[in-house]
Amino acid sequence: MTDPKIKVAISGASGRMGKELIRAVSQSRDFQLASAFEQKDHPESGKDAGTCAGVSELGVRIGVEAETAIRKSELLIEFSLPEPTLEHLRVAASAGVRMVIGTTGFSEAQKREIEKHSKEIPVLWSPNMSLGMNLLFALAKESAKILGSGYDLEVVESHHRMKKDAPSGTALKLAESLAEGRGWDLKQVARYHREGMIGARPDQEIGIQSIRAGDIVGEHTAILAGTGERVELTHRVSSRAALALGALRAGKWLMEKSPGLYSMQDCLGIK
């Protein structure tokens, strides 16, 4: 007898990531789309979620009542904006529904609210669900540690012109990984802007630069530049399918966990 499929709800079902998630769920042996929802008055509300995502009909209509949709599921996957993510997290916590969060751009107060609700339900929150990107975080940390102070550290990230936050949450996590490798506090060493006569680079600094252009899905590079050489660690996303598949892997892993706040690094067993 096969195990029953995990009933999943997809928030932002008509967005780019929402549709990618629906496609991934439709092809998965482990998940069943229980509900899909969007903001009120969305033009695709009431339509079949599978048809909107470019796959066959799934028999699930895109709704606009978030609470109803969440309570139909065992797992909620959310890639949206901070405010609706927290609204849906509150519902999930009250309903005992596990949650995978790929949303970025949270304030410190909002991060604390995520931590609070993770005491009620298992929550996996990661700025990037890609397996390769999470490997890069670990490589960047170890590289900064091994190469040491003779190598300057920079992060360059590129995304599509519609992305609302900068730097990306992934870029910040990558910079944090570099800082951890050096034993630094990123808040003390991050440099987000350079212009004019800025003088020589200080010994402890991590530059973080953002590019917004065209339809770039996502590209992140950690640069470790020393005398006579430099190391560049780059991850490129060519399709959001990588993020969707990572989110499903995270969701399946989360089903076996007790309440707490987890990361994709925890899911992959990366120390």
C-alpha positions, 0 to 999 in steps of 0.5 A: 500500500502506498502512502497517502499523498500530502495535501498542499495549498499553494498561495499566489497560485496565479503568479510565476512561482505559484504556477511553477509549484502547481506544475511540480505538484501535478507531476509529483508522486508525493503531493496532491493539490488540495487548494490554490488561492489568490488575492481578491478580484484576481482575474483567474479566480474561479478557474481551474488551477491546472489549466492556468498553470499550463497542465491538465485540469486538476479539479481545483479552482483558484479561490480567494478565501485564504483561510478556507484554502489553508484549512483544507491542507496539511502543508502551505507553500508561500512565495509572495510578499511579507504582509500576506505571508504573515497573515497566512502564517497566522492562519496556518499556525491556528489550523496546525498546518505546516508551512514552507516560506520562500518569501523574502524582504521581511523586516526584523519585527516580521522575522520575529513573528515567524519565529513566534509562530514556529513554536506552534507549527513546523516552519521552513523558511529559506530565501532560496529553495534551490538545492544548488544555491544552498550548497553554494552558501556552504561553499562560500562560508568555507571558502571565506574561512580557508582563504582568510583575510588576504581576500576581499569579499563581494556579492553580486546578484541579478534578477528580473526587472519586476523584483521588488526587494533589493538586495535579494534575500538570497544575496543577503544569505550569501553575504551572511555565509561569507561573514560567518566564514570570517567570524564577522557580523554582516550588519557591521561590514556590509557595503551596499553602495559606492559612489565618488571618492570613497577611499581605499577599501577597509579590511573588513567589508563585504560589498553587495551589489544588485542588478535589476534587468529584463527577465533574469530569473536569478544569478548570484556570485560570491567573489573572493579576490586576493593578490594575483587571483580571484575565486568566483562562486556562481549559481544561475537559475534558468528556470523556476522549476528548480525552486519549486522542486526544492520547495516540495523537497522541503515540504516533504521533509517538514512533514516529519518534524516537530514545531520549530523554525527550520532552513533549507540547510537543515533539510539538506543536512548541511552544517 
